[in-house]
Amino acid sequence: MVTLNVAKRGILRHFFFWLLYLAWQSYAEYLFNFRSGESLTLTQKIWASVTVEACLLPVKFVLCYPSVHLINQALSNSQDNQRTWIQVVKIVLLLIVSILAQRWVSNYIAYPLALHERVDVPFWGPSYLTNSAIDMIVVFGLFNFMNFFELRSVLVRDREIVRQQKLEAELHFLRSQINPHFLFNTLNNIYVLAKNHQQEAPSAIHKLAGLLRFLLYDSNQELIAFDQELKFIHDYLELEKLRYRKNKLELIIELPASSSQPIAPMLLLPILENAFKHGSSESQHQAFIHIHIKLEGAQLTAQVVNSYESKETKEQAGIGLENLNKRLHLLYRDYQLDIKDQDQQFSVFLRINLNSYASTKLSHP
C-alpha cells in the first residue's frame, strides 16, 4: 500500500509538471507568434498556441525521460570515469537529436496543424535552430531539476535501507555470539555438576532445556515482554545456584515484580554470566555476587557486583560485556553502562530507558 501511494504521488507530480509546462509554453507561443496575427480570432490564437506546444510534447518526453535514466546511470557509476563520460556523451547526442526532431515537428506537423496551412520556414535557419535549442535545453533543465529532488530522496532512502540492513546484520551477528557463549558456559557448569554432584545434574539439564527453548523461540524476536526476560534470568540463576554449596558463595538477588514492558531480549544475561564466570568461579575463598535489578516504569537498572581473585579478570571480561555494549548502542538511544574494577570487586551498572528503543526493522517505501 505504501509503495502504491508513492507511485501515485510520482505520477501526479509528473502530470502536474507537464500540465503547467504546457500552459506556460502555450502562453509564450501566443505572445511571440500569434498575438499580432489579424486573421485569427482570440480563441483560434489560443487554440493554435496549445496545438503547437501539444505536438511538441512527445519530442520533449523522448528527451527528458531517457535523459533521467542516463543521468542516474552516470551518478551510479560516478567512480568509473570512463562510464560516466559515456553517459554524458549519450546525453549530449540525445539533446542534439531532440533539437533536430523539434525543428522537424514544428515545420511539418505542429504549425501546419495549428494554422491549417503549410509554413515556409527554413529548417536550418540559425535563428530557428537557436530557438529550438533554447526550448529543448530549458525543458531538459526544468525536468531534471524536478527529478533531482526525486532522485535525491531515492538515494537517501536507499542509503537508509542499506544502513538498516547492515544494522540488522550486525545485531544478528551479535545475538548469534551470545547463544554459543551462554551454551558453552552452561554446559561447562553441568559438566562440573555431573562430576562432583551427580544427583543435581538431571535438574540442571531440565533447566537448561527450558533456557534453550527461550533461546530458540523468544530471543529471536525484536522485543519481548519483560516477564519473559525475567523468567529466563530466574531460571538461569537457579541453574547457577546448583554449582555452589551454601558456604562457598554469598549470593544476594533482588529481582523486580513482573511487568509487560517491552524489552530487547538477552540484555541482562551477559552481566550475570560475567559475574559467575569471571568472579565466583575463580575465587578460592569466600565469594560473593550481589544482583540488584529494578524496573520502575520504563527505567530499567541493574547493579551486579562480584568478588574476584584472578589478576586477569579485568582483561578477561570476555565477549559478553563488549557484545552488550555494542547491542545497546544499536538498540537504545538512552542508556548507561558503567564497568568498575576496584579492591578485588568487579561491578557493572546498567541503566536503560526502555522507551528509547530504536527499531531496526526496515520500513519499505
N, C-alpha and C positions, 0 to 999 in steps of 0.2 A: 504493500500500500504506500509506504514512504517513497519507494523508487518510482512508483507511478505518479505520485504527486510532483516529484522533482521533474520528471519528464514532461508533465503538463505545463509546469512553470516555464521550462525551457522553450516549449513550442509557443506558448503565449508571448514570451519575451521576443522571440524572432518574428512572430506575426505582427506585433505592435511596432517593432523596429521598421519592418518593410512598409507597413501602412503609413507611418509618419514620414518615412523617406519618400514614398510615392507622393504624398501630399505636398511635401516641401519641394520636390523636383518639379511637380506639375505646376506649382505656383511660379517657380523660377522660369520654367518653359513658357508660361503665359506672359510673364513680364518681358522676356528678352525676344521672343519670336512671334507672339500672336497678339499682343495688346494693341499694337499700332495698326493691325490689319483692318481694313474698312469693309471687306467683302463678307465677313463673318459676323454673326451676332455674338453677344457676350456668352450665351450658352454654348454656341458652337466653338468659340475660342477655348472655353474651359474644357469641353469635351475633347477637343483636338489636343490640348496640352496633356490631359490624362492619358489619352490613347498613345501618344508618342512615348511617354515615360513607361506606360504599362508594357509596351512592346519591347522596351529596352531592359526590363527587369530580368527576363531569363538569361540574358548575357551577363548581367551582374551577379545572378545566382551562380553561374558557371565560374565566375571569377572568385567569388567570396568563399563558397563552401570548400572547394578543393584547396584554396589557399590556407584555410584554417587547418586542414589536415597536414599540409606541408609545414606550416609553422610549428604545429605540435610535434611533428617528427624532428624538426630542427632542434627544438628545445629538448626533446628526449635524447637526442644524440649530441648534446652540447659538448661532451668531452671528446667527440670524434670530429675534428675539424674538417676532414675531407667530406664526410657525410653531411655535415651542416652546410658547407658551401654548395654541395649538390642540390640540397633543398632550396637554398637561396636562388640558385640559377633557375631552378624549375619555377619558382615564384615569379621571377622577372620575365621568363618566357611566357608564362600564363598571363601576366599583365599585358605584354605586348600583343599576344593573340586576342585578348579581350578587347583591347583598344581598336584593333582592326575589325573585329566582329561587330563592335558597336557602330563603327562607321558604316559597315555594310547594311546592318539592320536599319540604321537611321535613313540611309539613302533609298533603300529598295523595299522597305516594309513599313516602318513607322510613319514617316511623313506622307508617303502616298496614301496610306490607310487613313490618316487623320484629315488630309486635305482632299481626298478622292481624286487626286491627280498626281502624275509623275513629277518629281522635283529634279531640277537640273543643278546639282551641286557636285563639284569636283571631289572625287573620292580621296585623292592625295593632296587636297588643298592644305597648306601648312596651318592656316587658322582653324580649319575644321578638325584636323588631326590633333592640334593643341587642345581644343575644347573637349574632344573625346578623351584625350589623355587625362586632362584635369578631372573630368567627370568620373572616370574609372578609378583614378588614384584616390579621389575623395571618398567614394563608396567603399573602396578597399580599406582605407584608413578608419572610417567610421565603424565598419562592420567588425574589423579586428580589434578596435578599441573596446567595443562591447564584448567581444569574445575574450579579450584579455582578462577581464574580471571573472568571466565564467571559467576560463582556464585556470586562473589563479585559485579560485575556490575549489576546483577539482584537484589541483596539485596539493593544496593544503589538506583537503580531505584524504587524499591518498597517502600523504606523509603521516597523518594521524592514524590511519588504518595500519600502516607498516609499523608505527611506533607501538600501537596497542598489540599487534601480533608479536612483536619482539618481547613486550612486557609479559604477555601470556605465556610465551615460550620460556622466559626466564623463571616465571613463577612455577610453571610445570616442572622445570628442572630442579628448582629449589625444593619443591614439595617431594619430588622423587628422591632427593637426597635424604630427607627426613625419615622416610619409611624404612629403608635399609639400615640407616643409622640406629633407629629405635629398635628394629628387629634384632640387629646384631647385639646390642646391649642386653635386651631382654632374654634372648636365647643364652647368652653368657651367664646371666643370673640363674636361669633354670638349670643350667649345667652345674653350677655351684650347689644348688639345692639338691639336685639328684645325687650328687656326690656326697654331701655332708648331712642332708636332712631328707632322706628318700620319701618319708611319709608325707612331706609337704609338696613334693614335686607335682602330683596329679592336680592339686588345687591351683598351682601356678600355671600349669598347662591349660586348665579350663579358663582361667582369667586371661591368659594370652590369646586364646581363641576369640574371646569377646573383644579384646583390643584390636585384633586383626580384622574382625568384622567391621569395626569402626573405620579402620584404615581403608578397607576395600570399598565401602559404600558411602560413608559420610564425609570422609576427609577430602574427597574429590569434588565436593560441592563448593560453590563460590562462598556461600555463607551458610552457617548452621545456627540453630538456637543455642544459647549459652548453656542450657540444661544438658545438651548432648556433649559439649566440651567438658562440662563439669563432671558428668558421669565417667567420661573417659579418664579424666585426671584422677578421680576417686579410685577407679579400678587399677590404674597404673600405680598409685601409691600403695594400695593393698598388695599388689604384686611385689613391690619393693620391700614392704614390711616383712614378707616371708623370709627374706635373706638374713635378717638380723635378730639376734636374741635381745631381750629387753635391756640387758646390761651393756650391750655393745653400741647402741645408737639412741641418742636422745632425739626423738622425732616429735616436733610440735607442728600441728597442722591446723590452720584456720581457713575454712572454705566459706564462700558466701551462700546465701539462700538461692533457691532455684530462680531462674529468670528466662524469659523467652527472647531477650535481647539478641539480635543477630551478631555473629562474630565470625571472622575467618578461622577455619579450623586449624588445630595443631600449633597455636601460637605459644601456649604455656609449656608444652612438653619439653622444648629444648632447655628451658631454665631448670626444670626439675631433673631432667636427665643429667645435666651438667653437675648439679649438686650431688647426686648419688654416685655418679661415675668418677668424678674428679675430687670429690670430697670424702664422703664417708667410706667409700670402698678402699681408699688409700690410707686411712687412719689406722694406726696400731693401738691407740689408746681410746679413751672415751671420746666419741664423735657426736656431733650434733648437726641436725638440719632443722631450721625453723622456716616454715612456709606460711605466709600470710597473703591470702588472695581476697580482695574485696571488689564488689560491684555495686556502685551507687548510681542509679540511673544508667547513663551510657558511659560513665567513667570507671574503667577497669584499672585496678592497681594490683601489682604482685610484688612482694618482697620475699626473696629467698636468700637465706644466709646459711652457710655451712662451714664447718671446720675442715682443715686440711693439714697435712704434714709434708707432702711432697713438694720439693722446691720447684718442680717442673709444672705444677698445677697452673700457674699463670700463663705459661707458654702452651699448655695443652688443653686450653678451654674447648678445643675440638671444633668441628664444623657447625655444631648446634647453635651456639650464640651468634657466630658470624652469619650463619644462614638466617637466623631470626631477624637480625638487624637489616639484612637485605630485603626480606619479605615485608617487614614493617615499612621500610622506605617506599616500597612499591604499592602497598595496600592502604596505608593510613596517612592522612595529612597532618594529624595532630597526635604525636606520641613522644614518649621519652624513655630511653633505655640507658641506664647507668650501671656500670660494672666497676666494682672496687675490690681490691686485694690488699688487705691490711691486717697485721697482727694475727697471722695464721687463720684469717677468716676471709672467705670469698663471698661477696654479696652481689646480688643482681636486683635492681629495682626497675620495674616496668610500669609505665602508665600509658593507657590508650584511651582516647576519646573514640568510642566505637561508632559514633555518628559521623566521624570524619573519614569513613571508608570510601575509597575511590575505586569504583567498579572497573574491572579490566575487560569486561565483555565488550565485544565490538558492536557498535551501533551502526548497522549498514544503512547507507543513504538510500 
